[in-house]
Amino acid sequence: MKSYKNKFVLVTGASGGIGKALAIDLASRGAELLLTARSKEQLEAVAMEIEEKGSKAHIFIEDLAQAGSGKRLHQQVIAADLNVDLLINNAGYGRWGRFGEFQRDDYAAMIQLNITSLTDLCHLFMPDMVDKGEGGVINIGSSASFLPVPYASVYSSTKAYVLMLSEALRYEYASSNVRVMASCPGATDSNFRNTASEKSSEKLKQRISQLKGDGQVGDTCERVSQETLDAFLQNKHYIVPGKGNSKFAFLPRILSRAKVLKFTGDAFKKHTAS
């Protein structure tokens, strides 16, 4: 894939944040968008913004945190007689706090969204790409994909899965001209209110800012989108968008696993205090 012009791109979690930024960015690059999220009203607003840019958007309402949702979304796309050239698995969420603070059902929904539905959508849409002889998948991971993160144990584990799956599929499908890439952004302006518990959000921002060492709380969704889409066209293996975030991918190469765990544990421990 050399450009996004006239390509049909499915973006999950497209109603806001990075997903919305990706959709708007893709529209400016000439793509036709398939947008999915839970909120019809928010998706319609994004679709209107895309159409104002002269592109076209189709909306599909689905809650990918529910079992069977990936298959239902795939059936909706088929029923609309649309083909997907590029799948962007962006939908996801996390929880920041002690492991026992959150309910099992909450964790189950997170695993369904971050892992199971993402895997289902790859499995459902990639065969058609192989048949066409071209296609691609961008899976949105996290800088937490590279490290165990105490106080975000389930979230960081799901994002590690996203990176490992993307790398393995990239190898498997290389001969089919179907490109797979993981994008692993750090904290973004929109994600804190969705991923952090209310009492820990501000302290978590401070801890990440100290870790990054650049005085910035997070990257913008627009910058993450631009760097991600540019990297995919450059056939990158994976990308860690944003200034200062690459250190999270680099640490496991220079420190033992025990030292990495102590580093991340100590760094995030204070944000659990009330």
N, C-alpha and C positions, 0 to 999 in steps of 0.2 A: 504494500500500500504506500503510494508516493504522496498522496494528498487526501484530504477529506472531502473534496468537492464531489457532489452527487452521490456520496456514500450514505447509506442508511445506518444510523448509529443509535443503539439502545442504551440509555443511561438510567440506571436504577438510583433511587434516592435523589431524584432530579428536582424536588420541590424547593430546595434551599441549599445553602452551603456550597461545598465543593461540587456537588452534583449539578446544581443550577449554574455555577460558573462554567463547568465543562460544557453544558448544553448551549449556553450563550456563546461561548468561545467557538464551539463547533459550527454553530449557525453562521458566525462571521466568516468561517472558513469554507462555507458552501455545502455543509452537510444537511441532510434531512433527518430530523430527530424523532425518536420514539422515546417518550418520557414515561417513567413509572414512579409512583410513590403512593402513600395512603390518602393524601389530601387532594381531592378533585379541584377544589377552589385554588389552591396554591399552584397545582400543575397547569391549570387554565391560565393563570397569570404569567407563568413562565412561557407557555406556548404563545401567548399574545405578544410577549416581548420578542420572541424568536421570529414570529411572523412579521413584526414591524421591521425586522432586519432583512426581510425579503426571503426568508427561508420558510420551511414548513415543519410543523410539529404534530405528532399524533400522541394522544395521552391514553394511558392504561392504568386504571386504579387497582392497586394490589398491595396488600400488606405482606411483605416478604419475611416477616418475623413469624408467620403462620405456616404450619405444616402443609405441604402440597401447593404452596403459592407459586413456586417456580414453574411447575407444570401448568397451572392456571394461566400464568402470564404468557407462557409459550403458546398456549391454545388461543389466547386473545390475539396475539400477533399473527398467528396463522389464519385465524378467522378474518382478520383485516387485510389478508392477502399481501402481507409485507415480508420482505426478506431483511435480515440483519447482516450487514457487512462488518460491523464492529460492535462488540458487546463491552460495555463499561460497567463492571460490578462495583458500584460506589456505595450503595446502601450499607449502613452499619452503625453500630453504637457501642458505647462502653459504659462502665461504671468505675468510679474511683473511690476507694474506701476499703476498710477491712473486709476480708472475704465473707465473714458471717453477717455483715450489715444488710446484705441484699438477699431477696428470696430466690429459692431454686427456680421458680417459674420465670423470674426475670433473667436469670442466667440461661435458662433453656431457650428463651426467646432470642437472647443475644447470640447463642450458638447457632440457632436456626437461621438467623439473618446473616451473621458474619461468615458462617461456614457452609451450612447445609443448602440454603437457597443459592448461594454463590456457586457451589459445586453443581447443583442441579442445572442452573442456567448455562454453565459451561457445557455440561453433558448434553443439554437439549439443543443448543444453538450451534455448536461447533461442527457437527456432522454436515450440515448444509454448507458451511464454509469450505469444508474439505471437498465436497461435491463441486463447488464453484471454482475450486483451485485458488482461492484467495479469501482472506478474512483476518480478523484479529480480535484479541481480548485484552483489555486493560483491567486488572484487578487492583483495587485501591486497598493497600495495606496500611502500614503506619511505621514511623520510626521505632515503635514498640515491637515491630516484627523481628527485630534483631536481638532483642534483649528480654530476659525474664524481668517482669516489672511487679514487684510486690505492691500490694494495694491496688493493682489493676491486673490481678493474676489471670482472670478468665479472659479479659479483653486482650491482653498482650499475647496470650496463648492462641486466641482465634486469629490474630493478625500474623503470628508466626506461621500458622497453617496457610494463610493466604499467600505468603511469600513462597513457601515450600511447594505448594500446589502449582503456582505460576511457573516456577523454575522447571518443575518436572514436566508440565504440559508443554512448555516451550521446546524442550528437547524432543518430546514425543511427536510433536506436530511440525517440526522444522521442515521435514521433507514434503509436507502438504501445502507449504506456502501459507500457513496460518500462523500468524505471529502472536505470541503471548508475552505480556510485560506486566510487571508489578510496579506500582507507584507507591512509595512509602513516605508520605509527608509527615512532618512533625505537627505540633499544635497549630491550628489555624484559628482565626478570629471567630469563626462560627461554631467550632466543635466543642468548645468548653462547656457551654450551657447544655449541650446534649449529652456529653460524656461524663461530666463531673457531678458528684452529688452536690446539692446546693451548699452545704456547709463547708465543703472543701474546695470549691471552684476557685476562689480568689487565692488561697494559699497554694493550690496546685499551679496556678499561673506563675506565681512568684518562684516556685521551685524550678519550673521548666525554664523560665527566664534566666535564672542563675546557672542552670546546666548549659544552656546555649551560649552564655557569656557574651551576648551581643546587645543586651538591654532590651530585646524585643520579646513581647509576650507570645506572639504567633505570627505566622505568615498569612497573607491574604489568600482567599480562595482563588482569586483571579491569577495570582502568581503560580499557585500550585497547578491550576489548569493549564496555563501556558507552557510551563516547563514539562508537564506530563505529556501533553499532546505533541510538543516538539520532539521529545525523547522517543516517542513511539514511532514517529516518521523516520527517526535516525536509527531505528532498529536496536535501541538499547535493551539490554538484558533486564535491568531494573533501574529505577531512579529514586533518589531521595531528594525531593524538591526543597528549596528554601535554603537560606543562609544558615550555616552552623549545624544543620541536621545530620550531615554525613558522619559526624563523630559517633553517632549512635550505631551506625553500621560498622565503623572502624574499631570500636572498643573490643569486641570479641576476638579480633585478630591479634591484639597486643596484650590482653590480660587473660588470666585463667578464668574459668567459669565461676569459681568461688569469688574472685575479686570483682568480676562483673556484677554478680549478684549482690555483693556488699555495696558496690557503688550505687546501683539503682535502688536498692533497699534503703540505704541511708539517705539518698537524695529525695525519695518520695515519702519517707516515714513521717516527717513533720506535718505534712498536709492532712494527716488523719486526725490531728488534734482538733478539738472543737473550739 
